[in-house]
């Protein structure tokens, strides 16, 4: 009985979303709960735990493509994560590298013309991970379909610091005085130096695992985002969980501070 009821509920959600009006044009996801999901299911090998989470991405991209979502951003590794035990960090990095390599060769990625980019302090990553990122970016650089952004070695505070530093460096290179450089600092100029400069801010941010916080994710860009927190661990995230988030977004009235 479970399977038919699940399908029935999924169809009901899909109908509600079709009638619900405009959906999010940029969805950002915090992929949380991999390790706890693994522990619950008796998995001990970090490589296997994070590989399981990486496989979930294929389903989520399918769901987003079905709703014609133009931009998707995934937070897969924070700078704080580097403080975890080395075997966990190694497992995460291995899963990221393998998944990016798989995406670069995935026919679906190419047929959908998905453009892959990575943001964060990428110089902190090991050379093999950096190489996998470059390969995925180069293989999809000319595409104009969905924009898939992978936030890796990413921290929201570091992004803002880097943006201000980049802005001041540019002014220095132009020969500006300190007062002139200070005069150039405003919200628009900082936005132009963010990691995702030129990308629309996320309309909807989804976090899995039951944690109700952003933990520094897209601090600047999330000023007017809608948030949805799911109790489900990332590897167990289902289509009905995703559709519930979309329905919740459609039911909200966005005021943008007005």
C-alpha positions in Angstrom: 0.0 0.0 0.0 2.9 2.4 0.6 4.0 2.7 -2.9 0.6 3.4 -4.5 -0.2 6.0 -1.8 3.2 7.7 -2.3 2.5 8.0 -6.0 -1.0 9.3 -5.4 0.3 12.0 -3.1 3.1 12.9 -5.5 0.5 13.3 -8.3 -1.6 15.5 -6.0 1.3 17.7 -5.1 2.3 18.0 -8.8 -1.3 19.1 -9.7 -1.3 21.7 -6.9 2.1 23.1 -8.1 0.8 23.3 -11.7 -2.1 25.4 -10.5 0.0 27.4 -8.0 1.5 29.9 -10.3 5.1 31.0 -10.8 7.7 28.7 -9.1 11.2 29.6 -7.9 13.6 30.5 -10.7 16.7 29.8 -8.6 16.7 27.0 -6.0 19.6 26.6 -3.6 20.0 23.5 -1.4 22.0 22.8 1.7 22.8 19.1 1.4 22.8 18.1 5.1 22.5 14.8 6.9 24.7 12.5 4.9 26.7 11.2 7.9 23.6 10.8 10.1 21.8 8.9 7.3 24.8 6.6 7.0 24.9 5.9 10.7 21.2 5.2 10.8 21.7 2.6 8.0 24.9 1.0 9.4 27.3 2.6 6.9 30.7 3.4 8.4 32.9 4.1 5.3 32.9 7.8 4.6 33.4 7.2 0.9 30.3 5.1 0.7 28.3 7.6 2.8 29.0 10.6 0.7 28.8 8.7 -2.6 25.2 7.8 -1.6 24.5 11.5 -1.2 26.1 12.4 -4.5 23.8 10.0 -6.3 20.8 11.8 -5.0 21.8 14.8 -7.1 20.7 13.1 -10.3 17.2 12.8 -9.1 17.0 16.4 -7.9 18.3 17.7 -11.2 15.6 15.7 -12.9 12.9 17.2 -10.7 14.2 20.8 -11.3 14.4 20.2 -15.0 10.8 19.0 -15.0 9.8 22.3 -13.5 12.0 24.3 -15.8 14.0 25.8 -13.0 16.8 27.8 -14.7 19.3 27.9 -11.8 20.2 25.5 -9.0 22.9 25.9 -6.4 24.2 23.2 -4.2 26.3 23.6 -1.0 28.4 20.5 -0.8 31.4 21.5 1.4 31.9 24.4 3.7 35.2 25.8 4.9 34.2 24.7 8.4 34.0 21.1 7.2 37.8 21.0 6.8 37.9 20.8 10.6 36.2 17.3 10.6 38.2 14.1 10.9 40.5 13.6 7.9 38.6 10.4 6.8 35.4 12.3 6.6 37.0 15.2 4.6 38.6 12.7 2.3 35.3 10.9 1.7 33.5 14.2 0.9 36.2 15.3 -1.5 36.3 12.0 -3.2 32.5 12.1 -3.7 32.7 15.6 -5.1 35.4 14.8 -7.5 33.7 11.6 -8.8 30.4 13.3 -9.1 31.8 16.3 -11.1 33.6 13.9 -13.4 30.4 11.9 -13.9 28.4 15.1 -14.6 30.9 16.3 -17.2 30.4 13.0 -19.1 26.6 12.7 -18.5 24.5 12.8 -21.7 21.6 14.3 -19.8 23.8 17.3 -18.7 24.8 17.9 -22.4 21.3 17.4 -23.8 19.9 19.8 -21.3 22.8 22.2 -21.9 23.5 22.5 -18.1 26.3 24.9 -17.4 28.3 23.8 -14.4 30.3 26.2 -12.2 32.0 26.0 -8.8 32.2 28.8 -6.2 34.2 29.0 -3.0 37.8 29.2 -1.9 38.8 26.6 -4.6 42.5 27.0 -3.9 42.0 25.2 -0.6 41.0 22.0 -2.4 43.4 19.2 -3.4 44.6 19.3 -7.0 42.5 16.3 -8.1 39.3 18.0 -7.0 40.4 21.2 -8.6 41.0 19.3 -11.8 37.6 17.7 -11.7 36.0 21.1 -11.3 37.9 22.6 -14.2 37.0 19.7 -16.4 33.3 20.0 -15.6 33.3 23.8 -16.1 35.2 23.5 -19.4 32.9 20.7 -20.8 29.8 22.9 -20.2 31.1 26.4 -20.5 29.1 27.3 -23.7 25.8 25.9 -22.5 22.8 28.2 -22.0 20.4 25.8 -20.2 20.2 25.3 -16.4 23.0 27.0 -14.4 24.2 24.4 -11.9 26.5 26.0 -9.3 28.4 23.9 -6.8 29.5 25.7 -3.6 32.6 23.9 -2.4 35.1 25.1 0.2 32.5 27.8 0.6 31.7 30.2 3.5 29.3 33.1 3.3 31.4 35.4 5.4 34.5 34.6 3.4 32.6 35.4 0.2 31.7 38.9 1.5 35.3 39.5 2.7 36.6 38.4 -0.7 34.2 40.6 -2.5 35.2 43.8 -0.5 38.8 42.9 -0.9 38.4 42.5 -4.7 36.5 45.8 -4.9 39.3 47.6 -3.0 42.0 45.9 -5.0 40.4 47.1 -8.2 40.2 50.6 -7.0 43.8 50.5 -5.9 44.8 49.3 -9.4 43.0 52.2 -10.9 45.0 54.6 -8.7 42.1 55.6 -6.5 42.8 57.3 -3.2 41.6 55.8 0.0 38.7 58.2 0.2 37.8 57.5 -3.4 37.9 53.8 -2.9 35.7 54.1 0.2 33.2 56.1 -1.9 32.9 53.3 -4.3 31.7 50.8 -1.7 28.0 50.2 -1.9 25.7 47.2 -2.3 25.8 47.1 -6.1 29.6 47.2 -6.2 30.0 44.5 -3.6 27.4 42.3 -5.5 29.5 42.6 -8.7 32.5 41.0 -6.8 30.6 38.1 -5.2 31.5 34.6 -6.4 28.2 34.3 -8.3 28.2 37.9 -9.7 25.6 38.3 -12.4 23.5 35.4 -11.1 20.0 36.0 -9.7 19.6 35.7 -6.0 18.0 32.4 -4.9 14.2 32.5 -4.6 14.1 29.4 -2.4 16.7 27.8 -0.1 16.0 24.3 1.0 18.0 22.6 3.9 17.6 19.0 4.6 18.2 17.1 7.9 16.0 19.1 10.2 18.6 21.8 11.0 16.8 25.2 11.0 19.6 27.6 10.1 21.7 28.8 7.1 25.1 28.2 8.7 26.6 31.0 6.5 25.2 29.9 3.2 24.7 32.7 0.7 24.5 35.3 3.4 24.4 38.2 1.0 22.2 36.7 -1.7 19.6 35.2 0.7 18.3 38.6 2.0 14.9 38.1 0.4 15.0 34.3 -0.1 12.2 32.0 1.1 13.5 29.2 3.4 12.2 25.6 3.6 13.6 23.2 6.2 13.0 19.5 5.7 13.4 16.9 8.4 14.6 14.3 5.9 18.4 13.6 5.6 19.8 14.5 2.2 20.3 10.9 0.8 16.7 10.1 1.7 15.2 13.3 0.2 12.2 12.3 -1.9 10.3 13.9 -4.7 7.4 14.6 -2.4 9.8 16.4 0.0 10.9 18.5 -3.0 7.4 19.2 -4.2 6.3 20.2 -0.7 9.0 22.8 -0.7 7.9 24.2 -4.1 4.3 24.2 -2.9 5.2 26.1 0.3 7.1 28.6 -1.8 4.1 29.2 -4.1 1.8 29.7 -1.1 4.0 32.5 0.4 3.6 36.2 -0.4 6.9 37.7 -1.2 7.3 41.3 -0.1 11.0 42.0 -0.7 11.0 44.3 2.3 8.0 46.3 1.1 
